[in-house]
């Protein structure tokens, strides 16, 4: 029987060491504790060794191109694995993490490793000694080592070489689906890739377990992820005192907590050198199918990567080893990309360093909250330290479907492999379908695809002016556009010319002519502002950046009637409010209004890509002729495919109705908070603003961030609450509870 295919014993051996006790439960947003805290604090942050900032020493990449220890049929493919990973950009991963590639060494088997008539084990033994010498020399230089190995037998050379250089054996975190602790007598196949851990502990054949260098200390070794092994292997490790984390404990505690404990154990809590070795078959085959002996029900990459973050920057960290990559099986490069991600993640800097990089190398046109996010799922965001936050901003509606919606991600990946960008020089097979579905769903005649909301609005302004000239007879250059005070339509020169926000305008003039603003919510002001040269009235059905300002009932309908009567285009900017945000497909529908033109964006990209569109009646968009307007990326097949799937998802899950239901609950819940700091709660659907008084909105936002809720203030007085439309009721309730606690805490602080 194959020693890597036999199932592990189902019962938990009584002699297998328990993981460290779980840390105290982290605060959650529904806790009664009003002090700052985070829901589900990442266990790794409890480790005293967590220090991931600063400069990295040089990183030495070692290509251990040897497949002698694996099945003979896989030898060549395994030996090619390290070079394939180099081709996929491991050196680039090091550089992106802020490291410098100090050297790249390729160590492959050669004839001199053993006599010509020697067997495989003898040839492997000679190779391992040579690999250990190379690793030892590299480790002695004081840098960090990244060893990309063929089969896992190379570990018998890697970690012995590290020990030779350091003069002491390193601690080791062994991540593998198998125990790799066979000796020749217990191995049914005799494949050495099932033997390296035993060899490093001084067991087994002398070819692998030679004595030139310190034997590993079993008290500083933890095996994580093992689920397919022989009972004899387990007996070897248990007898010596190696800690093997059973699958049930791993499932109960989570990989992050178990890994943090293993690192602390390997490095003696920051006082001793340690390393990490990862056999890619530790991962579930869904994440890493291209390995030698994949085993089902493995580790999830989404759990391992955050926990591994910055491990090579911690005190005592020496090396990371990644083995058993089979490029010949990796048709979609899923496994190879995961291996590269593991390298970059292990070297990644901490949040403070990343923030410093952003300030040092980026223009200072944003002042972000003190939060560096690494990944998200659904309504949750996770920072670089593993802390979880409820996303109550949804990227200003761009993440209306939640972060990384599986259906949208799968659609993106499939189309990206097929066709991504073509330009509009010729047609592709996805854009026509998007245009048809988008016009069918919204009821407009024509659509013009673009990328950002700003582009959709700019397109609307250009089309309105040309319509005024061609159809209405306004002299070329005299067309006027009316917008409202407090608007936010974007930041181009023309759009900023319509803004009433002083900072948006200061220093950016002169602006194009023919741009007027009137008070928002005042239909009579619109009537008075229209002249024979007026081309269009551009309006947000609800002003988002203006403070979630809902106009008086009947306002939009009255504006529509005025525009029809005065032959002026009504253009609705629904970049933020469109596609279900306010409880209807379009916010205009609350008053039964169909504008002449519609700007969509943000949610149209499914939270994955910038996708926008300007839609209008045929008479309006029909004024454009070939060459009048264009965009290289507008309507590209990748964007069109994602937008199509986003529209269908919106309908299949009836997200406008969900937004209406949850939004009504949220409004009632917030309006029921008895706090003198709340001046007004307003909004529609999941588009809610809380205006505060007696305290700055930023103070509330900071308090929410400390409580594990992410949002943003606007104009210093309003807190925006606009989560993904896919948020569940319980999570939404946690966010509302957190806001109530934060307000109560600020109220107590304000009391004399």
N, C-alpha and C positions, 0 to 999 in steps of 0.2 A: 504493500500500500504506500502511496506517496505520502511522505512525512509532512507535506504542506497541504494535503487535501483532507486528511482525517479530521473530523470535527473535534473540537475541544470538549473535555468533559462538561456535562451540563450542570452538575452540582458545583457549588463553590467550595473549593478545598479549604478546610478549616485552617490549614497552615499558611495560606496565602496572606501576606500582610495587608492590613487595612490601610486605605488612604488616610491622610491626616484629617482630623475633625474639621467639619465645615465651619467656615467663618460665620460670624453672626449675621442673621438675615439683614439684607440691605433694606432701606426705606423704600416704600412704594408710594405713588401719589395718593393712594387712599388711606395712608397712615394718619393717625391722629396727631403725630408728632409734627409740629409746625416749624421745627428748625430745618435749615437747609439740608438737603440730601438728594440722593439720586436713586431712582428705582433700579433694582438689580445691578448693584455695583459689581464690576468685573472682578472675579476672585484674584486675578493676577496682580491687582493693585495692592493687595495686602502683603505681597512679598517685599521684604526689605531689600531685595536685590534689584528691584525695578528701577533702572536708571538708563534711559534710552536716548538721551540728548547728547549734545556736544559733537566733536569731530571724531570720525572713525579713523583708526589706524589703517594702513594699507591692507587690502584684501587680496589674498593669494588664492587663485582658482586652480584646483588640481583636478585634472581629467584622469581618473583612474579607469582607463579603458580596458577593462578586463571582464570577460564573461566566462572564465574557466570554471567558476564555481557553480554555475547554473546548469540547467538541462543542456546536454550537448546540442540539441536542435536549436536552442535559443542563444548559443554562445556568441555568434557574430552580431546578432541584433543587440544583445546586452552590451557588448563591447562598443557598439556605435552610439549608445545612449548619451554619454557625456558630450561627444562632439555635436550630436543633434541638439542638445540643450544649449550649447554655446551658439549654435546657429539661430536658435530661438531668442537669443538676447540676454543670456545670464550676465555678461559684462555690463550691458546697459542697465540691468536691474541693480547692479552694484552702484553704478554712477547715479542713478535716480535716487537711491537711498542716501546719497551724500558721500559715498565711499570712493576710493581710488583703487583701481585694479593694479596692485603692485607687481604681479607676475601671473602668467598662465603656464602651467606645467602639464604636459601630457605624459603619463606613465602607462605604457602599454607593455604587455608580455613580450619578451624577446627570447631568442634561442639560448642565450647565456644564463637564463634563470635556472636551467636544469639540463642534465645530459640529454642528448637527442632521443635516447630510448626510454627516458623517464616517463612515468605515468602522469595522469592529470594532476593528482594531488601533489606530486613532487614539483611539477612545473608551477602550480599555484603557490606552493610554499616559497619557492625562489622569488616569484613575483612579489609576494607580500613583504618579504624582507626588503626588497628594493623600494617598494612603495612606502614602507615605514621609514626608511632612510630619507626619502624625499619629503615626506610629511614632517619628520622630525626637524629637518633643516629649515623648512618653511615656518614651522611653529616656533622655532628658536629665534626667529626674526622679530617676534613681538606683534605681528599682525593678526588678522582674523583669517581663518581658513574656511574655504568652501570647497568641499570635496564632492565631485560629481562622479559617482561610481557606476560600474556595470552591475554585476550581481552583488548581493550583500556580503559575500565572503570577503570583499575588499576591506570591510570594517575591521577584520583581524589584523590588517596592516595599518590602517588609519590610526586607530586609537592606541596601538602599541607604539607607533611613531610619535604621537603626541606625548605619551608618557616618557619616552626616551628624551625628548627635548626639554620637558619640564622637570625631569628628575623625580616625578611622582605620577601616579596614575590619575587621570582625570575622572571626575564623576560623569555619569552618562545617563541621558534620557533616551531610551530605546523605543522608538515608535514603529510598530510592525504588526502585521496581521498574524505573525507567527513568532514563536519564541526563539528560533534559530539557536537552540541550545543542545543540539544533538552531538553525540560523539559517534565515531564510525560504527560502533557496535549497535547503537540504538536507531540508526538511520536506515529506513527501508530502501531508500534510493541511492544513498551514498553521495548525493549532491552536496558539495561543501557549502553552498549558500544557505543550508540549514544548520550550519555549525559555528558561525563566527562568535556568537556570544559565549558559548561554552569555551571556545579557544581563548578568548580574552580573559576568561576566568581561570585559565591554566588547565582546562580539561581537553581530552581528545587527542587527535593525532599530532605528533611533533611537528609535522609540516605546517600546521596552522597555529599550534599552541607553543611555539618556541619560547625560551626563557630570556631572550635578549631584550630586556625592558620590563618595567613593573607590570604585574598582573593587576587587573582592575579590582577595586574594592567593592564587593557585592553589596555592602551597606549603603553605597552611593549610586546604585543602579536601580532605575525604575523602568519597567516594561509597560507600555501603554498601547492598547489597541489589539492585543493578541486575542484571537478567537478561533484559530485553527492550528492545533498542535498535538503532539503525542504526549501521553502521560509521562513517558520517561524524561522528556525535556523538562517538564514541570518539576519532576523530582530533583533533577540536577540543580535547578535554580533555588528551589525552596531549601534544599539542604545547605546551600551556601549563604542564604539570607537575602537573595535578590528580591526586590519588591515587585510583584506582578499584580497589576490592578485588574480585578475581575470585570467582565463586561457589565454585570449588574451595578457595580459601584460606579463604573464610568458613566453609565446611563443616569444614575441617580444624582451624582455630584456634578456632572458636566465636564467636558474636556478641559475647559479653562482652569477650573479649580484643581483638577488632578495634575495638569501640566505645571501649574504654579508650585504645587507641593513637590513635584518631581524635580523641578529646577532648584528649589531650595535645598532639597535633600542631596542633589548631585553637587551643588556648590557650597555645601555646608553654610547656607544662609549668607552667601557673599564672601566667604573667606577662602575658598578653594577653587581651582580651575574645574571647568566642566564643559561638556559638549552635548550635541543632540544629533542622533542619527535617525533618518526617516527612510523606511522602505515604503515606496509609493503604494504597495499593495495594502498598506494600512488603511487607505481610503476606500470608501465604497466604490465599486466599479462604475457607478454613475458619474462620479467625479474623476476617477482615474482608471479607465478601462485598459490602458496599454501597459500592463505589468506582467511579470512572469507567471505568478500564480494568484490571480485576483480571488478574493473571498467576499461573499455577500455580507451585507449589514455592517459595513465598515464605517470609519470616521467620516464625518461630513467636512468638506473643505471650509464651509462657512463657519464652522466652529473652530477648526484648527488654526486658520490664518489669523484671526484676531488675537488668539492666545499666544501665538508665536511672535507677535509683533515686537520688534526690538530686542529679541533675546540675545543676539550677538553683540549688543551694546551694553549688556549688563556686566557688572564686575565679575571677573573670573571666566567669562565666556571665551572659548578658544576656537571652536570649530563647529560647523554644520556639515553633515554628510547626507546626501540624497542619492538613493540607489534604486536599481531594478526598473529603469525606464526602458521600454521597448518601442523605439520609434517606428519600427515596421508595422506595429499594430495601431499606431496613433493617427488614424486617418483624418480626424478633425482637430488634431493637435491639443485636445482637451487635457491630456495628461502632461504633455510637455509644458503647456502654459501654466498649469498648476505648479509644476516644479520651479519654473522661473518666478512665479508669485511667491513661493515659499522662501526663495533666496531674498527677494526684495523685502518681504515682510520681516524676515529675521534681522535684517539690517536697518529697518526703518527707524527714523528719529522720533522723538516724543513730540507732543503737541506744541510745547514752547518753542522747540527748534523750528518746527514747520511754520509757526506764526512769525518767527524771526525771518525766515526765508521769504515769506509773503511780503513782509514789510520792506525787506531789503531789496527785493527784485521786482516788486509789483508797484504800479502806479497807485497812489493813495486816494483813489476815488471811492473807496468803501471803508467803513469802520465796522468790521464784523464783530459779532458777539464773541466772547472768549470761549469758543467751542470749535474744535477741529473734528469733523465727522469722518469716519472711515467707511461706514457702510450703513445701509438701511434696508428695512423689510416692512412692507405694509405701512402702518402709521408710525413705525418706530425708526429712530435714528440711533446709531451707536458711535461713540467717540473713540479716539485712538487708545484710550485706557479701558475700553470695554463697557463704559457706562451707557445705559439706555435712556432715551428721551422720547416722549410723545411729541410727534411733529404736528403742531397746531398752526403751521404756516403753509405747508405743502408747496413751498417755492412759489408763492403768489399764484397758486392754482395750477402750476405746471405739473405738480405731482398729484393731481386729482385722483389718479388710480392707485395711489400708494407707491412706495418705493419698490422697484424691481418686481413688478407684478409678473408672476411666472408665465402667464399666457403672452404678455407683451414681450418679455425677454426672449421666449422661445421663438416668437415671430421675428424679432429683430435678428437673432442669430441665424435663423434659417435663410432669411433674405440676404443677409450680409455675405453668406457663403455663395449666394447665387449671382447677385448683381446689386451694387450699391449706388454708384453715381454715374450718370451719363451726360448731364447737361440737357438743355432743351433743343440742342441742334437736331435731334431726332427724337422719336417717341420711344417710350418704354412700356412694358405691359402692365405696370402697376398704377401709374398716374391716371390713365383714363378711368380706371375702376374707382379710384378715390374721388375724382371729380364728379362722377355719376352718383356715387353714394352720398357725397357731401351735399350736393344740390338736392337730391331726393329727400334727405333727412331734414334739411333746413328749409326747403321750399323756395330756394332762389334759383334763378335761371342759369347763371354762370359763376364760376369760381376761378380765381387766379392764385396759384400756390406760391408761398414764400417761406421764409424761415422763422423770423422773429415777429413778435407783435408789432414792434416798431415798423418793420417792413410792410406789414399789412396796413397799418395806418398811413404810412407814406404813400403806398399804392392808392389808398382811398383818396388822399388829397390830390394826387396827380390826376386820377380818373375824374374826380369831381370837377376840377378846373377844366379839363378837356371837354367834359360833358357840357359845362356851362358855355364854353366857346362854340362847340359844334352844334349842340341841340338847342340851347337857350338863346344863343346869339350874343353872349357877352363878349365884348372885344378882347382879343388875346392880350393877356397881361393885366386885365382888370378884375378877374374873378376873385371873390371874397369867400373866406371860410370863417364860420362862427363856431366858437367852442365856449365852454363854461369855466368860470373861475373855480379853482380847486381841482382842475382836471389833472390826470396823468395819462398821457397818450404815448409817452416815450421820450427819448432824449436827443433826437436828431435836431439839427438847426431849425428846420421848419416847425417841428412839433414843439420845441422849446419856445419858439416864437408865439405859440398859443398858450403857454403856461403863465400862471400868476404867482408861481413860487419864485421869490427873488433869487435864491441861490441857483436855481436851474438856469437863470438868464444871465446872471452877472458875469461879464467878461466874454460872453459868447456872441454878442451882436456884431454887425447888424443882422437883423432877421428879415426874411422875405416879407414883402408887403401883402396887404389884403387879409391880414389875420386879426380877428376881433374876438374878445371875450365878453361874456355877459354873466350875470349872477346865475348860479345853479338853482334849479327848482322854480324858476320864475318864467312862466310861459309868456307873460306879457312883455318881458324884456326881450325875448326872442322876436316877437312880433315887431317890436319897435326897432330892432337892430337890422332887420332885413331890408336890403335895397335891391334895385333892379340887377345889380351885379353879384348878388349873393349866390354862390354855387351850392353850398352845403352847410348843414348844421351837424357838427360832430359832437356826440354826447355819450357818456357812460350811463347806462340805466341805473347803476349804483356806483358811486365813486369809491374805488377801493383805496388807493393811496391817499386820497383826500380824507380818509377817516371812516370808511364804510358808511358813507352818507347816503341815506335813502331819501329820494325826493318825495314831495307831497303826493298823495294819491291822485291819479289822473294827470299828472304832469307830462309823462311821456306821450300819452294819448293826445293831449292838447297840443304838444309840439308836433306830433305827426299830422294833425289836422291843419295846423298853420303852414307847415312845409308843403303839404299838398296844394293848399289854396294859393300859396305864393310861388309855386313852381321852384321849390328848393329841395335838394336831396337831404333826406334824413339818414345819417350814417351812424349806426350804433357801434361803439367800441365795446365789444364783449370779449376782449382778450382775457380778462380775468373772470368775468361773470358768466361766460358762455359754457355750454356743454355740462349742464346740470348743477353748477355751483350754487345757484340760488333756489333750487327746488323745481325749476323748469328747465327744459332743454336750453332755452335762451331766456335771459332776464326780461327781454321785451315782451315775452308772452304773458307776464303777469298783468299787463294792461291791454292784451290783445293787439299789440302793435307789430306790424311787419315793416321794418325800415326799408329804404331803397338800397342801402348797402350795409354790409355787416363785416366787422373785423373779428376774426377768430385767431387764437394762438394758444400758447401755454399748454392747456390740457390736451390739445390736439396731438401733441407729440408723445402722449402716454407717459410722460416723466422720463423719457429716454432720449429724445432728440428735439431740437428746435424745429417746430413745424407751425406754419401759420397760413392764413388764407384771407383774401378779400372776396366776398361774395356780393352779387348785386343782380338787379333786373337786367335783362338782355339789353335794353335801351341804354343802360348806364355803362356796363363793361364793354358793350359792343362798340364803343367809340375808339377802343384801342386797335391799332393795326400792327402787323408784324414789324418789329423794330422799335415800337414806341416804349416798351418797358420789358425788363427781363431780369433773370437771376440765375446764375450758374447752378446753384444748389436747389433753387426752388423747384419742388416737384420731383426731386430725385427719387428713384425707386425704393430706396431704403426708407426714406421719410414717408413716402406715400404708403408703403406697406404697414408701417407702425401706426400711422394715422388711421388707416382703414380698420386695423384691429382695435384701436382705441374706440372708434365709433361703434363698432359692433359690441365691444365689451360694455360700453355705456348703455346700449339697448338691452343686451342680454341680462345684465344685472340690475336693470332699471334704476340706475344711479340717481337720476333726477328725483324720483319718488323717495329714494332713501335719503337724499339730501333734505327734501322737504320735511320728512318725518323726524330725522335726527336734529335738523335745524330748529324745528318748533320746540322740541324738548330742550335743546341747549338755550334758546332764548328764554324760555320759562324758568329754567334752572338758574340762569345768571340774573334775571330780573328779580328772582326771589332772594338774592343775597342782600342781607340787610347791612350794608356798609356805607358810611358817609363818604367814603372815597369814590364811590361810583356816582357819576353824574347822569349817565344814560347808557342803556344797552340797546343796540339797534342792529338791524340786518335782516336778511332773508336767506332761508336755507342754511347751508354751512358757510355763511359769509357774514360774520358777526363782528361788531366792534364794541368794545367796552371803553367808554370815555370816562376818564378819572379826573378828580379834582383834589387839591390839597396834597398831591404827591405827583411826581413825574411818572409818566408811563414807562420810561426806561427803568425806573426803580422796580416797577411791577414785573417787567420783562426779566430783569436780572434775578428777581426772586423766583420767578417761574423756572428759569434756567437751573437755578440751584435745586429746585424741587423736581427736576427731571422733565420739564415741559419747555419746548422750544417754540417761540413766536417772536414777533417784532412789533415795535411801536411805530406809530406814524405821527408826525407833527408834535411829538412830545406829550400828547394828551390821550391818544387812543391806542388800545391794544387790539391787534388783529387776531381773530380766531377763525381760521379757515383750514381745517385739517383735510386730509385725503377723504374723498367721498366714500371710500371703502372702509373707513374706521368703524370699529364695532362699538356697541353701546357702552360696554364696560370701560373701554379705554377712554372714550369721550367723557364718561362720568369721572374717571380719575383726573383728567385734565381740569374739569370744572371744579372738582373738590380742591385741587391744588391751588387754583386761582383764589378760591374763598379763603384758604389758609394763608396765602401770601398777603392778601389784603388785610386780613385780621392781624397778621404780624406787623405790617406797616402802620396800621392804625394804632397799635399799642406803642410803637416807636414814636409816633407823632404826638402822643399824649404828653402834656407837661408833667 
